Amino acid sequence: MRRNTGQLGMNDNNPPATWADRAVGVGAGLASALLFVVSSRGSSLAMALAYFSPLPMIIGGAGFSFPGALFGAAAGVALLAFAAQPPFALAFLFGFATPALVLAGLMQVRLRSRDPNPAAQRFVTPGEMLAAIVGLAILVAAFGVGSLLVHYHGFEPAMKAVMKHFAPALDEVVKGLAPVSDDFDAVAIKRLVIMSAPAGVAASQTLLLAANLWLAARTIEISGRLRRPWPDLPENVVLPRFVAPVFLIAAGLAFNGGFVAVFAGIVAAASGFGLALHGLAALHGLTRDVSLRSAWLAALYAAVVILEPWSVIVLAVFGLVESAFSLRARKARRMKTQG
């Protein structure tokens, strides 16, 4: 372990779940299903609300009753399958409910320690939680691609079916690129867009889960029901070292053709976005003793939004550098020596 988890205090109340807690957990699972249903209305507000569908379930599972949230999620899946269609229910189950429940469970896991002192118990670190989010995002996107391959009995049949289904939208993309060059293959452009879509899903899923986890943890912590110390995020959002080489290998394989490129793109997009969040946390930690830090961070976030996606790529590269050279740990040792 590269760094010890920081501690800003811990809520000591860890009572057994009551029936009221279980009821809240069940309600949270059903609320997540309801938010997912809202996305089918198609409006911008409905889609925005759907992005927060994992939030109630993480809060209910980690702050009140995990079995209750699990039961509520199962009930929500059953209601979606009955009221809508089974594929809609499966999308909620694998895309939102399962990742939310996994993260809610990981928030409460206490790892074994040889030290009998209860204060020495180690929880899953923020960096390990981020690695779990990356893994879940990869599985969600890969499950979607795998379902298409099974349904259409192969990669090429699936590509043809998807290209045909999205032909009008893809034609608009091709028309938009027409002024760039007169010499380009419209079919190749359409194919590239389709093959890149799963990577976009993996990246957006990484951001979605990370944002919902942070909001849920903050909500639970403010309510006094967080059963673990609140970590010092700028110092402890440290991805395991294996993520960086996985990203580099996947990024290289993404330039190959066929389904290998699609799955490699999924891994590269999710791990790359995880490295970008790692880099962002590192910048928070490295600028703690910088004058006008708030202004610098405000400018940073403005640049991230305005220059996206290039800003995310830059942050991912910085995350790679920080992962390789442990810049925060080096600074901490230097400050300790000087002090």
N, C-alpha and C positions, 0 to 999 in steps of 0.2 A: 504493500500500500504506500503510495507516494506521499500522501499528506493525511494528517489526522483531521477528522471532521471537526469543524469549529462548533462552538456551542454558545448560543446567546441566551441560554435558559431552557428549562424543560418543564412541560406541564406534567405534574405528578399524578393528576387524576386519571386513573386507568381502571375504572369500575367495570364490572361485568355488564354486558349488554342487557338492558331491560326490554320489556315488550314495546315500550315507546321507541327505543332505539331501533328495534327490529322493524317497527312500522315505518320509521323514517327511512331506513334502508330500502324497504320494499317500494315506498313512494319515490325514492330517488331513482331506482331502476326503471320504474314506469315513466317518470318524468323524462329520463333520457330517451326512452322510446318515443314519447310524444314529441320531443324536440326533433327527432329524426323524421317523424311523419310530416312535420311542418315543412321540411325541405321539399316535399313533393309538390307544394303549391307553386314553386318556381320563381317567386318574387325574390328580389335582392335581400329583403329583410328576412324572408323565410330561410334562404340559404345561409345568411349570417348566423341565424339562431341555430341552424343545424350543426355548425362548426363547434358549438358549445354543448352538443348532446352528451359527450363523455363527462362533463363537469358534475352534474348531479350524482352520477353513479360513483365517481371517485370520492366525492364528499361523503356520500352515504356509506360506501364500503370502508373507507379509511377512518372516518370520524364517528360513525354510529354503529353499524352492524354489517359486517361483510356477508354473512349468510343471508341477511335481509336483502342486501343489494343484489346478491346472486339470484335469489328467488324473484325479486322484482324484474331483473333482466330477463330471466326465463319467461316470466309472465308477459313481458313486453314483446319478446320474440314470438310467443304463441299468438298474442293479439294481432301482431303485424301479419303473421302467416294467415290468420283467419280473415282479417278485415281487408288486407291488401293482397299481396301475392307472396308465395314462398321465396322467390329470389330477393324481394324487398326485405323480408325478415332475415335472410341469410346475410345480406349486405350489412344490416344493423348488427347482427351477431358477431360477424368476423371483423367488420371495419371499425366498430365503435364499442360495443359492449365488452367483448373479450379483452381488447387492450386496456379499457378503463378498469376492469376488474383485476387484471394482472398488476397494473400500476398501484391500485388501491391496496392489494395484498403486499406488494414489495415495500410500500411505505411503512408497514407494520412489522416487517421481518426483522428479528433480532438474531444476528449471526453469533455462532458459538465463540466463546472466548475462554482461554485458559485461566484468566484472572477471575476469581470468584466474586470480586467486588462488582455489585450491580452497576456502578458508575462506569465500569470499564466495558460494558456491553457495546458492541458495534452494530450499527444499523447499516443498511444499504446506503452507500454514499451518493451524493448528487450526480457524480460522474458515472457511477454504475447505473443509476436510474436513467440517465441520458442514453447510455449504451443500450439499456433495455428498450427505450423508446425507439432507437434506431432499428433494433432487431424487430420490434413489433411492426414498424412501418414497412420494413422489407417484406415481412410475412404477409401483411395485408395486400400490398401491391402484387406480390408474387402469386397469392391466392387468386386474385382477379384474373391475372394472365393465365394461370394454370387452368382455371375454370373454362376460359375461352378455348384453350387448346384441347381440353377434353371434350367440350361440347361440339366443336367443329372438326375433331379428329385430326389434329395436326396444325403446324404453324402456318403454312401457306394458306390452307383453307380458311383459317381464322383471320389472317390478314386480308384476304379478299372479301370476306363477309363484313369485317369492320370498315374497310375502305368504302364498300358499297353503301353501308348504313350511314356513314358520315360524309358521303360524297358532296352534298351541297355546302357544308361548312368547309370542307377541304378545298373546294373550288374557290371559295372566297380567299383562302390563304394563298393559293396559287396566283390569283389575280393581283393580290397585294404585292407579290414578289416579282410580277411581270416587269415593272419599270426598272428593276435592278439589273436584269440581264435578259437579252433576247434568246440566249443559248442555254436553256436549262430544261431538264426533264421533269415535266409536271407530275408524272407518275412517281418518279423517285422522290420528289418533294413530299408528295402525299404519304408515301411509305415512311419517310423519315419522321414526319409529324406523328404518325400512328405509333411508330416504334419508340418515340420519345415520350409518349403520353404516360406510360406506367412509371417512368422515372419522375415525372411531374407529380404523380399521385404519391409516390414514396416521399418526396421532399415535402409536399404539403401536409402529409400525414405526420411527418416528424415535427413540423412546426405546430400543428394542431394539438398533438398529444402533449408536447412540451408546455404549450401555453395553458392548456387545461389542467395539467398537473400542478403548475405553479399557482394558478388561481385557486385550485381546490386546496392545496396545502396551506396557502395563506388564509383562506377562509376557515379551515379547521383550526389553524394556529390561533387566529384571533378569537375564535369561540372557546378556546381553552381545552379542546378535545384532542390535540395532537399528541400522540403517544410516543414521541421521539424528540430529541433536541432539534431546534431549528438551526440548520447549518449555515455557515458563512459561505454563501454561494460564490462570490467572486474568487474565493480561494479554493473551493472544493468542487466546482464543476470541472472535473478533470477526467476525460475519457480514458478508459484503459488503453495501454499502448498498442494493442493489436488492431485498433480501429484504423489507425493511419495506414499501415501496410495493406489492410483490406481495401481501403478506399483507393489506394494507388493501383493495386492489381485490378480492381473492378473497373476503374477509369480506363485502364489500358485495354481490357477485354471489351469494353463498350464500343470500340471502333470496329469490332468484327461484325460479320453479318449474321442474320438469322436469330433464333431465339436466345442464343448465348449473349448476343449484344443487348437484347431486351432485359434479361435478368441481371446482366452485369450493370446496365444503366440504372436499374432499381437499386442495387447495392451501392453504387457510386453516389447516387443522388441522396439517399438516406444518410449514409455515413458522411458525405460531404457537408450536408446541412448540420449534422451533429458536430462536425469539426468547426463549422462556422459559429455555432452556439458556444463551443469550447473557447474559440478565439474571442468571442464577445465577452465572455466571463473573464478571460485573462486580461483584456483591456481594462475592465472594471477594477481588477485587482492591482494591475501595474500602475494605475493612475491615482491610487489612493493618496499619495503624498504630493500630488501635482496641484499647483495653485490654479484656481478657477476650474476645478475638476468638473463641477456641474455644467459649466458652459461647454467644456470639451465634450462631455458625454452627450449633451443635447445636440451638439453639432454632429457627433458621430451617428446618433440615431436618425437625424434628419438626412444625412448622407446615405444611410442604409436604405431608407425608404425611397429617396429620390433616384438613387443610382442602381436600384435593384433591377436585374439579378447580379450585375457586376460587383456590387458591394458584398453580396453573399459569397461570391467566389474569392474576393480578397480576404474576407474573414476566414474562409475555409483554409486558404493558404497560410494565414497567420496561425490558425489553429494547428496546422501541420507542424509549423516551426516551433510553436510552444510545446506541442506534444513531444517533439524530438529533443528539445533543449531544456525543458522545464523552467521557463523564464521566471515564473512566479516563485518557484522553490529557490532558485538562485538568488532572487532579490531578497527573499525572506532570510536566507542564510547570511547575505551581505549585511542586511539591516541588523541582524542579531550580533554579528561580529563588530560592527561599528558601535552598537549600543553597549 
